[in-house]
Amino acid sequence: METKTLSKNKYQEKLLQLSYDAANQCVQCGYCLPACPTYESMGRESQSPRGRINLVKMAAEGKIDLQKDLAKPIDLCLGCRACEVACPVNVPYGHIYEAAKEVITEQQNEEQAKQKSNLQMKIRNGTLKQLFPHHKRLRTVGNLAWFYQKTGLNKLVQKTKVVNKISESMGQMEKVLPELESPLKRHKFGDVFPPKEEKKAKVAFFSGCIMDAMMYKTNRLTIELLQSVGCEVVIPAQQNCCGALHAHQGLTDEARKLAKANIRAFEASGADYYINNAGGCGAALSEYDHLLKDEPDWFNRAKSFASKSKDITELLVQLGPLPFKKEWNGIMTYQDSCHLRNVQGVWEEPRKLLRSIPGTRYIEMDGSDRCCGSGGIYNILNYGESMNILDEKMKKAEKTKATTIVTANPGCLLQMKLGVERSGLANRVKVLHIVEALAEACGIQ
């Protein structure tokens, strides 16, 4: 690879400003290598955390080209941030990664505008900007998906494999969509739900985007579980998408706008805690202070917001015990959400809750802390690489002999359901969000 210094452009200058100091913290020791799923599956230094950091430094110094040399290695990163946990000097890899994504995407967007090309990028950016920040539009998509399942159209589509012919990754994801319940059971924004016992806390619930559009049964069950441990639950009316997908795809300005909207909405709720049930969303919410660090008027508000943001499992442990009514049959195992574990530091609470279910036989899966290959929309954009990681994950899941695999994030849920299908285990293994498992054990339907 050519390493002579090139004349730096404005994008390399911006990358220098955003990431160079953080990248220089890396001492290239290699402790991150065993923790990295893409290094394990691809076996190349450029697909390791320290390799990517070195490429970011070289690009910022003008020694390599952003698009030709850096874009693909960054794009193939899952963003799981397991390397941060393994790093002995606390290099903020996630922030370096998102800075690189921001600058790469900014340059790609400008070049695309000039060339009027790259349909995939136009669809991606259009979806993130025109769909995800709009709850009504997302709910319409969810309603159509319910109708699609209710009428049996999904079975016809799966039989003809028409979606697979357009996109194999989308066809596989369509096949494992959970069964949607009637949209009439969705909560309304602005609703308030009273506690079912003595009030212990007032919480504001973050509904999310995919969760609200496609997995609203899990949201409904989340609210009922919170009520069962003494929470008054408020649904802030003006809440929005968390911005995680936008930040991961380099649309940082859009992520900041969404963060500010959420801070305003949740501050107005007067709640003690801000609760979410999606590891990826929760990680984004917990880092709003970093996202808005350069805006003095927002930084302290963002820091306060982040301090109140909690995963549902944290509060259920804090305010529990849960009112279990049924015994669990079969073996249960748990697949960590990378962002819940590596960013929020939450891994004991889900296991404690699952082990507390009456009759449960909990078996820890080898490598449960390693990424399943979902990575937001990574499994759609980089399908082959994602499936390689997933297939290895399923070999370890099979060894537990589990009849239930539990996750704590919508992307992980769909990915593990796909893994069960690919492994031929669909007849004996089910995949549940942790909220679904706990609600079932509590007799909440």
C-alpha positions as CSV (number, residue, x, y, z in Angstrom):
1,M,0.0,0.0,0.0
2,E,1.3,3.5,-0.9
3,T,2.2,5.3,2.3
4,K,3.8,8.5,1.1
5,T,2.1,11.7,2.3
6,L,-0.6,12.9,-0.1
7,S,-2.0,16.4,-0.2
8,K,-4.7,16.3,2.5
9,N,-8.3,17.2,1.6
10,K,-10.9,18.8,3.9
11,Y,-12.3,15.3,4.8
12,Q,-8.9,14.1,6.0
13,E,-8.5,17.3,7.9
14,K,-11.8,16.7,9.6
15,L,-10.9,13.1,10.4
16,L,-7.7,14.4,12.0
17,Q,-9.7,16.8,14.1
18,L,-12.3,14.2,15.2
19,S,-10.3,11.1,15.8
20,Y,-6.5,11.6,15.8
21,D,-5.9,12.1,19.5
22,A,-8.1,9.2,20.4
23,A,-6.5,7.0,17.7
24,N,-3.0,7.9,19.1
25,Q,-4.0,6.3,22.4
26,C,-3.8,2.8,20.8
27,V,-0.4,1.2,21.6
28,Q,-1.0,-1.6,19.0
29,C,-0.6,-4.3,21.7
30,G,-3.1,-6.7,20.1
31,Y,-5.2,-7.5,23.2
32,C,-8.2,-6.5,21.0
33,L,-7.6,-9.2,18.4
34,P,-9.1,-12.2,20.2
35,A,-12.2,-10.1,21.0
36,C,-12.9,-9.0,17.5
37,P,-15.5,-11.2,15.5
38,T,-14.5,-9.8,12.1
39,Y,-10.8,-10.5,12.8
40,E,-11.7,-14.0,13.8
41,S,-13.9,-14.7,10.8
42,M,-11.8,-12.9,8.1
43,G,-8.3,-13.3,9.6
44,R,-6.9,-10.0,8.2
45,E,-5.2,-7.2,10.2
46,S,-7.2,-4.6,8.4
47,Q,-10.4,-6.2,9.9
48,S,-9.1,-5.9,13.4
49,P,-9.6,-3.0,15.8
50,R,-5.9,-2.0,15.9
51,G,-5.7,-2.4,12.1
52,R,-8.6,-0.1,11.6
53,I,-7.3,2.4,14.1
54,N,-4.0,2.4,12.2
55,L,-5.8,3.0,8.9
56,V,-7.7,5.9,10.5
57,K,-4.4,7.5,11.6
58,M,-2.9,7.0,8.2
59,A,-5.9,8.5,6.5
60,A,-5.9,11.5,8.9
61,E,-2.2,12.0,8.1
62,G,-2.9,12.0,4.4
63,K,-1.0,8.8,3.8
64,I,-3.9,6.8,2.4
65,D,-7.2,7.6,0.6
66,L,-10.4,7.7,2.6
67,Q,-12.5,5.9,0.1
68,K,-10.1,3.5,-1.5
69,D,-8.2,2.4,1.6
70,L,-10.3,3.1,4.7
71,A,-14.0,2.9,3.7
72,K,-14.3,-0.9,3.3
73,P,-12.4,-1.9,6.5
74,I,-14.6,0.5,8.4
75,D,-17.8,-0.6,6.7
76,L,-17.0,-4.3,7.5
77,C,-16.7,-3.4,11.3
78,L,-19.7,-4.6,13.3
79,G,-19.4,-1.8,15.8
80,C,-19.8,-4.3,18.6
81,R,-17.2,-2.5,20.7
82,A,-16.0,-5.7,22.4
83,C,-12.5,-4.4,21.7
84,E,-13.1,-1.5,24.2
85,V,-13.7,-4.0,27.0
86,A,-10.5,-5.9,26.1
87,C,-8.4,-2.8,25.7
88,P,-5.9,-2.3,28.6
89,V,-5.5,1.5,27.9
90,N,-9.2,2.2,27.3
91,V,-9.0,3.4,23.7
92,P,-12.4,4.8,22.7
93,Y,-12.7,2.7,19.6
94,G,-16.5,3.3,19.1
95,H,-15.9,7.1,18.9
96,I,-13.0,6.6,16.5
97,Y,-15.2,4.3,14.4
98,E,-18.2,6.7,14.3
99,A,-15.9,9.7,13.4
100,A,-14.5,7.7,10.5
101,K,-18.0,6.8,9.4
102,E,-19.1,10.4,9.6
103,V,-16.3,11.7,7.4
104,I,-16.4,8.8,4.9
105,T,-20.2,9.3,4.5
106,E,-19.9,13.0,4.2
107,Q,-17.5,12.6,1.3
108,Q,-19.6,9.9,-0.3
109,N,-22.7,12.0,-0.1
110,E,-21.0,15.0,-1.8
111,E,-19.6,12.8,-4.6
112,Q,-22.9,11.2,-5.0
113,A,-24.7,14.5,-5.4
114,K,-22.2,15.4,-8.2
115,Q,-22.5,12.1,-10.0
116,K,-26.2,11.4,-9.2
117,S,-25.3,7.8,-8.7
118,N,-25.1,5.0,-6.0
119,L,-28.7,3.9,-5.6
120,Q,-27.9,1.8,-2.5
121,M,-26.7,4.9,-0.7
122,K,-29.6,7.0,-1.8
123,I,-32.0,4.3,-0.5
124,R,-30.1,4.0,2.8
125,N,-29.9,7.8,3.5
126,G,-33.5,8.3,2.4
127,T,-34.8,5.6,4.7
128,L,-32.8,6.9,7.7
129,K,-33.9,10.5,7.1
130,Q,-37.5,10.1,5.9
131,L,-38.7,7.0,7.7
132,F,-37.0,6.3,11.0
133,P,-37.5,9.8,12.5
134,H,-41.3,9.6,11.8
135,H,-43.3,7.4,14.2
136,K,-46.5,7.6,12.1
137,R,-44.7,6.4,9.0
138,L,-43.0,3.6,10.9
139,R,-46.3,2.6,12.4
140,T,-47.9,2.5,9.0
141,V,-45.1,0.1,7.9
142,G,-45.9,-2.0,10.9
143,N,-49.6,-2.0,10.2
144,L,-49.0,-3.1,6.7
145,A,-46.7,-5.9,7.9
146,W,-49.5,-7.1,10.3
147,F,-52.0,-7.1,7.4
148,Y,-49.4,-8.9,5.2
149,Q,-49.1,-11.7,7.8
150,K,-52.8,-11.7,8.8
151,T,-54.0,-12.3,5.2
152,G,-51.4,-15.0,4.5
153,L,-49.6,-13.1,1.9
154,N,-46.3,-13.8,3.7
155,K,-46.7,-17.5,3.1
156,L,-47.2,-16.9,-0.6
157,V,-44.2,-14.6,-0.9
158,Q,-42.0,-17.1,1.0
159,K,-43.2,-19.9,-1.2
160,T,-42.3,-18.0,-4.4
161,K,-39.1,-16.6,-2.9
162,V,-39.7,-13.4,-4.7
163,V,-38.0,-11.3,-2.0
164,N,-34.9,-13.5,-2.1
165,K,-34.6,-12.9,-5.8
166,I,-34.4,-9.2,-5.1
167,S,-32.2,-9.5,-2.1
168,E,-31.2,-12.7,-0.3
169,S,-30.6,-10.8,3.0
170,M,-34.0,-9.1,2.9
171,G,-35.7,-12.4,2.0
172,Q,-34.1,-14.2,5.0
173,M,-35.1,-11.3,7.4
174,E,-38.7,-11.4,6.1
175,K,-38.9,-15.1,6.8
176,V,-38.0,-14.7,10.5
177,L,-40.2,-11.6,11.3
178,P,-42.0,-12.3,14.6
179,E,-45.8,-12.7,14.4
180,L,-47.3,-9.3,14.9
181,E,-50.3,-8.7,17.1
182,S,-53.2,-6.4,16.2
183,P,-52.1,-2.7,15.9
184,L,-55.1,-1.9,18.2
185,K,-53.0,-3.2,21.1
186,R,-50.3,-0.6,20.6
187,H,-49.9,2.1,23.3
188,K,-50.5,5.7,22.3
189,F,-47.9,8.3,22.7
190,G,-48.7,10.4,25.8
191,D,-50.4,7.5,27.6
192,V,-49.8,7.0,31.4
193,F,-50.0,3.6,33.0
194,P,-50.5,3.3,36.8
195,P,-48.5,0.8,38.9
196,K,-50.2,-2.5,39.8
197,E,-48.9,-2.3,43.4
198,E,-47.5,0.5,45.6
199,K,-45.7,3.1,43.5
200,K,-41.9,2.8,43.7
201,A,-40.9,5.0,40.8
202,K,-42.1,7.0,37.9
203,V,-40.5,6.0,34.6
204,A,-40.6,7.2,31.0
205,F,-40.6,4.5,28.4
206,F,-38.5,4.8,25.2
207,S,-40.5,3.0,22.5
208,G,-37.8,2.9,19.9
209,C,-38.3,2.6,16.1
210,I,-38.2,-1.1,15.1
211,M,-39.6,-2.1,18.5
212,D,-42.5,0.3,18.1
213,A,-43.2,-0.5,14.4
214,M,-42.7,-4.3,14.3
215,M,-42.3,-5.6,17.9
216,Y,-44.9,-3.6,19.8
217,K,-46.1,-6.7,21.6
218,T,-42.7,-6.7,23.4
219,N,-43.2,-3.0,24.2
220,R,-46.7,-3.7,25.6
221,L,-45.2,-6.5,27.8
222,T,-42.4,-4.2,28.9
223,I,-44.9,-1.7,30.2
224,E,-46.9,-4.4,32.0
225,L,-43.7,-5.8,33.7
226,L,-42.8,-2.3,34.8
227,Q,-46.3,-1.8,36.3
228,S,-46.0,-5.2,38.1
229,V,-42.9,-4.0,40.1
230,G,-44.5,-0.7,41.1
231,C,-43.8,1.7,38.3
232,E,-46.0,4.5,36.9
233,V,-45.1,4.4,33.2
234,V,-45.3,7.5,31.0
235,I,-44.9,7.4,27.2
236,P,-43.4,10.8,26.2
237,A,-45.4,12.0,23.3
238,Q,-42.6,13.9,21.5
239,Q,-40.0,11.1,21.7
240,N,-38.2,10.1,18.5
241,C,-35.7,7.6,17.1
242,C,-32.6,7.3,19.3
243,G,-30.2,8.0,16.3
244,A,-28.1,4.9,16.7
245,L,-28.5,3.8,13.1
246,H,-27.8,7.3,11.9
247,A,-24.6,7.6,13.9
248,H,-23.4,4.2,12.8
249,Q,-24.0,5.1,9.2
250,G,-22.1,8.4,9.5
251,L,-25.2,10.7,9.6
252,T,-24.0,12.4,12.8
253,D,-25.9,15.6,12.3
254,E,-29.2,13.7,12.0
255,A,-28.3,11.8,15.2
256,R,-27.7,15.0,17.1
257,K,-31.1,16.4,16.0
258,L,-32.9,13.2,17.2
259,A,-30.9,13.3,20.5
260,K,-32.1,16.8,21.2
261,A,-35.7,16.0,20.5
262,N,-35.5,13.0,22.9
263,I,-33.8,15.1,25.7
264,R,-36.6,17.7,25.5
265,A,-39.4,15.0,25.5
266,F,-38.0,13.0,28.4
267,E,-37.1,16.0,30.5
268,A,-40.8,17.1,30.2
269,S,-41.9,13.7,31.6
270,G,-40.6,14.4,35.1
271,A,-39.7,10.7,35.4
272,D,-37.1,9.2,37.8
273,Y,-35.7,6.9,35.1
274,Y,-35.8,6.6,31.3
275,I,-36.3,2.9,30.4
276,N,-35.6,1.1,27.1
277,N,-35.7,-2.5,26.1
278,A,-33.3,-2.5,23.2
279,G,-29.5,-2.8,23.8
280,G,-28.6,-0.8,20.7
281,C,-31.0,2.0,21.5
282,G,-29.9,2.1,25.1
283,A,-26.3,2.4,24.2
284,A,-27.1,5.4,22.0
285,L,-29.2,7.0,24.7
286,S,-26.4,6.5,27.3
287,E,-23.9,8.3,25.1
288,Y,-25.9,11.4,24.3
289,D,-23.4,13.4,26.4
290,H,-20.6,12.3,24.0
291,L,-22.7,13.0,20.9
292,L,-23.4,16.6,22.1
293,K,-20.0,17.2,23.8
294,D,-19.2,20.2,21.6
295,E,-22.5,22.0,22.3
296,P,-22.3,23.6,25.8
297,D,-26.0,24.4,25.9
298,W,-26.8,20.7,25.5
299,F,-23.9,18.8,27.1
300,N,-25.1,19.0,30.7
301,R,-28.7,18.2,29.7
302,A,-27.4,15.2,27.7
303,K,-25.3,14.1,30.7
304,S,-28.3,14.2,33.0
305,F,-30.4,12.3,30.4
306,A,-27.7,9.6,30.1
307,S,-27.5,9.1,33.8
308,K,-31.2,8.4,34.0
309,S,-31.3,6.1,31.0
310,K,-31.6,2.4,32.0
311,D,-32.2,-1.0,30.4
312,I,-35.4,-2.7,31.5
313,T,-33.5,-5.5,33.2
314,E,-31.6,-3.1,35.5
315,L,-34.9,-1.7,36.9
316,L,-36.6,-5.1,37.2
317,V,-33.7,-6.3,39.3
318,Q,-33.6,-3.0,41.3
319,L,-37.4,-3.0,42.1
320,G,-38.2,-6.7,41.9
321,P,-38.8,-9.5,42.5
322,L,-41.1,-10.2,39.6
323,P,-44.5,-11.9,40.4
324,F,-43.7,-15.2,38.7
325,K,-46.7,-17.5,38.3
326,K,-45.4,-20.3,36.0
327,E,-42.6,-22.7,35.9
328,W,-40.3,-22.8,32.8
329,N,-39.9,-26.1,30.8
330,G,-36.7,-26.8,29.0
331,I,-33.2,-25.4,28.9
332,M,-32.6,-21.7,28.5
333,T,-29.5,-19.8,27.3
334,Y,-28.7,-16.1,26.7
335,Q,-27.0,-14.2,23.9
336,D,-25.7,-10.9,25.0
337,S,-26.5,-7.7,23.1
338,C,-23.1,-6.2,22.3
339,H,-24.1,-2.7,23.1
340,L,-25.9,-3.6,26.2
341,R,-22.9,-5.4,27.6
342,N,-19.9,-3.5,26.1
343,V,-21.3,0.0,26.1
344,Q,-23.8,0.0,29.0
345,G,-22.0,-2.5,31.1
346,V,-25.2,-4.6,31.7
347,W,-24.7,-8.3,31.7
348,E,-25.3,-9.7,35.2
349,E,-28.9,-8.4,35.4
350,P,-30.4,-10.4,32.5
351,R,-28.8,-13.6,33.7
352,K,-30.0,-13.0,37.3
353,L,-33.6,-12.5,36.0
354,L,-33.5,-15.6,33.8
355,R,-32.1,-17.8,36.6
356,S,-34.8,-16.5,39.0
357,I,-37.6,-17.9,36.8
358,P,-39.1,-20.9,38.6
359,G,-38.1,-24.3,37.2
360,T,-35.6,-22.8,34.7
361,R,-32.5,-24.7,33.6
362,Y,-30.1,-22.0,32.6
363,I,-27.0,-23.0,30.6
364,E,-24.4,-20.4,29.8
365,M,-23.4,-20.5,26.1
366,D,-19.7,-20.4,25.3
367,G,-18.9,-17.1,23.7
368,S,-22.3,-15.6,24.7
369,D,-20.5,-12.2,25.0
370,R,-19.4,-12.3,21.3
371,C,-21.4,-10.6,18.5
372,C,-24.0,-12.7,16.6
373,G,-23.3,-10.7,13.4
374,S,-26.4,-8.6,13.4
375,G,-24.8,-5.2,13.9
376,G,-27.8,-3.0,13.3
377,I,-28.2,-3.3,9.5
378,Y,-24.8,-5.0,9.1
379,N,-26.5,-8.3,8.3
380,I,-28.3,-6.6,5.3
381,L,-25.4,-4.6,4.0
382,N,-22.7,-7.3,4.6
383,Y,-24.8,-10.5,4.4
384,G,-22.1,-13.0,3.7
385,E,-19.7,-11.8,6.5
386,S,-22.7,-11.7,8.9
387,M,-23.7,-15.3,8.2
388,N,-20.2,-16.6,8.7
389,I,-20.2,-15.1,12.2
390,L,-23.8,-16.4,12.8
391,D,-23.1,-19.9,11.8
392,E,-20.2,-20.1,14.3
393,K,-22.5,-18.7,17.0
394,M,-25.1,-21.4,16.3
395,K,-22.6,-24.2,16.7
396,K,-22.0,-22.9,20.3
397,A,-25.8,-22.5,20.9
398,E,-26.4,-26.1,19.9
399,K,-23.9,-27.4,22.4
400,T,-26.1,-25.9,25.3
401,K,-29.0,-28.1,24.1
402,A,-31.2,-25.0,24.8
403,T,-34.8,-25.1,23.8
404,T,-35.0,-21.3,24.3
405,I,-32.5,-18.7,23.3
406,V,-33.0,-15.3,24.9
407,T,-31.8,-12.0,23.6
408,A,-32.2,-8.3,24.6
409,N,-32.2,-6.4,21.3
410,P,-34.4,-6.6,18.2
411,G,-31.5,-7.0,15.8
412,C,-30.1,-9.9,17.9
413,L,-33.5,-11.5,18.1
414,L,-34.0,-11.6,14.3
415,Q,-30.4,-12.7,13.8
416,M,-30.7,-15.6,16.2
417,K,-34.1,-16.6,14.8
418,L,-32.4,-16.7,11.4
419,G,-29.6,-18.8,12.9
420,V,-32.1,-21.3,14.2
421,E,-33.6,-21.6,10.8
422,R,-30.2,-22.0,9.1
423,S,-29.3,-24.7,11.6
424,G,-32.5,-26.7,11.1
425,L,-33.5,-26.2,14.7
426,A,-36.8,-24.3,14.2
427,N,-38.9,-27.3,15.3
428,R,-37.3,-27.5,18.8
429,V,-35.7,-24.1,19.6
430,K,-37.5,-20.8,20.0
431,V,-35.9,-17.4,20.3
432,L,-37.4,-14.8,22.7
433,H,-36.7,-11.3,23.8
434,I,-36.0,-11.3,27.5
435,V,-39.1,-9.3,28.1
436,E,-41.2,-12.0,26.4
437,A,-39.6,-14.8,28.5
438,L,-40.2,-12.9,31.8
439,A,-43.7,-11.9,30.9
440,E,-44.6,-15.5,30.0
441,A,-43.2,-16.7,33.4
442,C,-45.4,-14.0,35.1
443,G,-48.5,-15.1,33.3
444,I,-48.7,-11.9,31.3
445,Q,-50.0,-12.5,27.8
